[in-house]
């Protein structure tokens, strides 16, 4: 399983997102040190990576909360399960995405289908 956290240097939410992701991984018995952290430094790099804002968390290449937002060096806004907005993903979304990835690639479609239903 590949867990990625992408951010840009001006992101005030990056430390919180990192801590929440590490906690979700630890709760599932995964090694938080395995997170691949990548700083996106230019708009060109953002577009090339499909980076839609900071922080972005991907598990096996899939965004934990997909959105059609354009790529770029900007702050990202997530929608929590209770409908509120947040600068980081809902911890339950992190847990579910990690759990599904632990079960293997046959569950990727199920994860995407459930996530897309919550996307505003």
C-alpha positions in Angstrom: 0.0 0.0 0.0 1.3 3.4 -0.9 0.1 6.3 1.3 1.0 9.8 0.1 0.6 13.2 1.6 1.1 16.1 -0.8 1.4 19.7 0.3 2.7 23.1 -0.6 4.9 25.2 1.7 2.3 27.8 2.5 -0.3 25.3 3.7 -1.2 25.9 7.4 -3.2 22.6 7.4 -0.4 20.3 6.5 0.8 19.5 10.0 -2.8 18.7 11.2 -3.4 16.5 8.1 -0.1 14.7 8.7 -1.0 14.1 12.4 -4.5 12.8 11.5 -3.1 10.5 8.8 -0.4 9.1 11.1 -3.1 8.5 13.8 -5.4 6.7 11.4 -2.5 4.5 10.2 -1.4 3.7 13.7 -4.9 2.8 14.8 -5.0 0.2 12.0 -1.6 -1.2 12.9 0.1 0.5 9.9 3.5 2.2 10.1 3.1 6.0 9.9 6.7 6.3 8.9 5.7 4.7 5.5 3.8 7.9 4.5 5.4 9.4 1.4 5.4 13.2 1.9 5.9 15.3 -1.1 6.1 19.1 -1.3 4.6 20.5 -4.5 6.6 23.6 -5.3 5.2 24.9 -8.6 2.0 25.2 -10.5 3.5 23.1 -13.3 4.4 20.4 -10.8 0.9 20.6 -9.3 -0.7 20.1 -12.7 1.6 17.3 -13.6 0.8 15.5 -10.3 -2.9 16.1 -10.4 -2.5 18.0 -7.1 -5.8 19.7 -6.4 -4.7 21.6 -3.3 -3.0 21.2 0.0 -3.2 18.9 1.8 -3.9 16.0 -0.6 -3.9 12.5 0.7 -3.8 9.5 -1.7 -3.9 5.8 -1.0 -2.6 3.6 -3.8 -3.0 6.7 -6.1 -6.6 7.4 -5.2 -7.6 10.6 -3.4 -9.3 9.9 -0.1 -12.0 12.4 -1.1 -12.0 12.9 -4.9 -13.1 16.2 -6.3 -13.2 17.7 -9.8 -11.3 20.8 -8.5 -8.5 22.2 -10.8 -4.9 21.5 -9.9 -2.7 24.2 -8.3 -0.9 25.6 -5.4 -3.9 26.4 -3.2 -5.5 25.4 0.1 -7.9 22.6 -0.1 -11.3 22.3 1.5 -12.8 19.0 2.5 -16.4 18.2 3.3 -16.8 16.2 6.6 -19.5 13.5 6.8 -21.7 15.8 8.9 -21.7 18.3 6.1 -19.3 20.9 7.6 -16.2 22.1 5.7 -12.7 21.3 7.0 -9.1 21.9 5.9 -8.4 18.2 6.4 -10.3 15.1 5.4 -12.8 13.5 7.8 -10.9 11.0 10.0 -13.6 8.4 9.2 -12.7 8.8 5.5 -9.0 8.3 6.2 -9.9 5.2 8.3 -12.2 3.7 5.6 -9.8 4.4 2.7 -6.9 2.8 4.6 -9.1 -0.2 5.6 -10.2 -0.8 2.1 -6.6 -0.6 0.7 -5.5 -3.1 3.3 -8.1 -5.6 1.9 -6.5 -5.3 -1.6 -7.1 -4.0 -5.1 -10.4 -5.8 -5.5 -11.9 -3.2 -3.1 -10.7 -0.1 -5.0 -14.0 0.3 -6.9 -16.1 0.0 -3.8 -14.0 2.7 -2.1 -14.4 5.1 -5.0 -18.1 4.4 -5.3 -18.7 5.2 -1.6 -16.4 8.3 -1.6 -18.0 9.8 -4.7 -21.4 9.7 -3.0 -20.1 12.1 -0.3 -18.4 14.5 -2.7 -20.4 17.8 -2.9 
